[in-house]
Amino acid sequence: MTGPAATPGTNAGSAAEAPVMLEVEHLVVEFRSGKERVQAVSDISFEVRTGETLGLVGESGCGKTTTGRALVQVQPATSGSVRFQGQDLGRLSKRELRKTRTRIQMIFQDPISSLNPRRRIRDIVAEPLAIWGTGSAEERAAQVRSMLESVGIDPDTAGDRRPQEFSGGQCQRISIARALMAKPSMLICDEPVSALDVSVQAQILNLLADLKAAFGLTMVFIAHDLAVVKNVSDRVAVMYLGKLVELADSDDLYRSPAHPYTEALMASIPEPDPEHVSTHEPLTGELPSPLNPPSGCRFRTRCPYVQDRCASEEPPLREVSPGHQVACHFPLRQLSPVPERPAATTV
């Protein structure tokens, strides 16, 4: 990514002291595939504190988008719980959930298809207010104008137009404006810049950072681009084949990854320096099928450090340093000196 980089809206210290806004415990999301069932999300737990941005990263198919959709109950969880501001969303009635969703909004990956092509922009942005009967027609129009200006869209030229008349970046700005009209406390951003040109990505990231500060937002930022996530996140959670494999402060994770998969993802980040030599192990092999995931550690079939124990025992998520959790029997980082890593074996 080029252009100006967004910066996190809070620091690790303040985030650690803030109250928990979102708490996910043992979340499982399954889908049926013929006669079989596949776990897109397999028993993950994490929390998001007020005012922080949690980045959720991983390869395509790892379950990060399904996780994001489960957070707002667009995709109901098979088991586990999602608690938002103390409320278990899975236990709310449809009426209660509908009301709670005004406080937790989602920005979808494809900005154009997420907007109704038959409606005008001013009506799309005003829809949250119209649904809940908020204010008079004049008050709604004034709020729409103010919000469009906040996201860099001219309400006079855009209000009467339709989504197909705008670029992808403009549509994403309109989607963000619509999400903010309900005055949410939290935004779930599902790869909001992956479909945009590189120059436009920087604009949207900077816009999100500005809006986070202006509206006091808490965010979950889902992406597969680690360079983007590094710039916007206070903490980063790494997913692999439906599992969380590492969770740490952004700077700590990028400076010293503890899981071999995270190390491999770091090696995939392009460096503008042609003489740069990466010290991280590159990722090789194919992603296993989620219909039949490997036993024990799910990453073992691609791990350069695999041992016999990895096939028979699933590693739990545990701390290797304060605030830094990893699910690996042989993490790259330890609290204290450890014996030299044994040579790799074939499993």
PyMOL commands that set and color helices and strands:
alter all, ss='L'
color gray80, all
select helices_A, chain A and resi 12-17+64-71+89-91+94-103+121-132+137-150+155-158+163-165+168-180+198-215+226-232+250-255+260-267+308-312
alter helices_A, ss='H'
color red, helices_A
select strands_A, chain A and resi 20-33+36-49+53-57+79-84+87-88+104-107+186-190+218-223+235-240+243-249+318-321+324-326
alter strands_A, ss='S'
color yellow, strands_A
deselect
rebuild
show_as cartoon
